[in-house]
Amino acid sequence: MVRRPFTLKQFSSTAGVQEVMMGGEGSSTEFKKRILEEVKKLTDHGKHKEASELFKIYFPDIGGHDGKS
C-alpha cells in the first residue's frame, strides 16, 4: 500500500484527521470511509479549501481535471 504524503499543519482542525491517521486498524476501505467523513465535516464547517486538499491527497484520480487537458 502506498502512503500518501500528509501534513496535519495544513488544517486548522485536525482532531478527526489525527484520529484517522493514528487508528492503524481496519481495512483500506474503512480508512477511506473515515477520510471521506472528515472531508464532509470540513465542508460542513465551511472549510472547502481544506476539504478539497485532503480529498486530493487520498483520491487523486477522482474528481475534476483542475484545468489540465
C-alpha positions as CSV (number, residue, x, y, z in Angstrom):
1,M,0.0,0.0,0.0
2,V,1.3,3.4,-0.9
3,R,1.1,6.0,1.8
4,R,0.1,9.5,0.7
5,P,2.1,12.4,1.9
6,F,0.1,14.3,4.5
7,T,0.9,17.2,6.9
8,L,-1.5,17.9,9.7
9,K,-0.5,21.5,9.9
10,Q,-2.5,22.2,6.7
11,F,-5.7,22.1,8.6
12,S,-6.9,24.3,11.4
13,S,-9.0,21.5,12.9
14,T,-7.1,18.2,12.9
15,A,-8.7,16.1,15.6
16,G,-10.7,14.0,13.1
17,V,-7.7,13.5,10.8
18,Q,-5.4,12.6,13.6
19,E,-7.9,10.0,14.8
20,V,-8.0,8.5,11.3
21,M,-4.2,8.6,10.9
22,M,-3.4,7.0,14.3
23,G,-6.1,4.3,14.2
24,G,-3.9,1.8,12.5
25,E,-6.6,-0.8,12.5
26,G,-9.2,-1.8,10.0
27,S,-9.2,-2.1,6.2
28,S,-8.2,0.3,3.5
29,T,-11.9,0.7,2.8
30,E,-12.6,1.7,6.4
31,F,-9.7,4.2,6.2
32,K,-11.1,5.8,3.0
33,K,-14.5,5.9,4.6
34,R,-13.1,7.8,7.6
35,I,-11.2,10.2,5.3
36,L,-14.4,10.9,3.4
37,E,-16.2,11.6,6.7
38,E,-13.6,14.1,7.6
39,V,-13.9,15.8,4.2
40,K,-17.6,16.1,4.8
41,K,-17.1,17.6,8.3
42,L,-14.6,20.1,6.9
43,T,-17.1,21.0,4.1
44,D,-20.0,21.3,6.6
45,H,-17.9,23.8,8.6
46,G,-17.2,25.9,5.5
47,K,-13.6,24.8,5.1
48,H,-13.9,23.9,1.5
49,K,-10.3,24.5,0.6
50,E,-9.0,22.2,3.3
51,A,-11.6,19.6,2.4
52,S,-10.5,19.7,-1.2
53,E,-6.8,19.4,-0.4
54,L,-7.5,16.4,1.9
55,F,-9.6,14.8,-0.8
56,K,-7.0,15.3,-3.5
57,I,-4.3,13.8,-1.3
58,Y,-6.1,10.5,-0.8
59,F,-8.2,10.4,-4.0
60,P,-6.0,12.0,-6.7
61,D,-7.7,10.1,-9.6
62,I,-11.2,11.2,-8.7
63,G,-12.8,14.5,-9.5
64,G,-12.3,17.3,-11.9
65,H,-9.3,17.9,-14.1
66,D,-8.3,21.2,-12.4
67,G,-7.8,22.9,-15.8
68,K,-5.4,20.2,-17.1
69,S,-6.1,18.8,-20.5
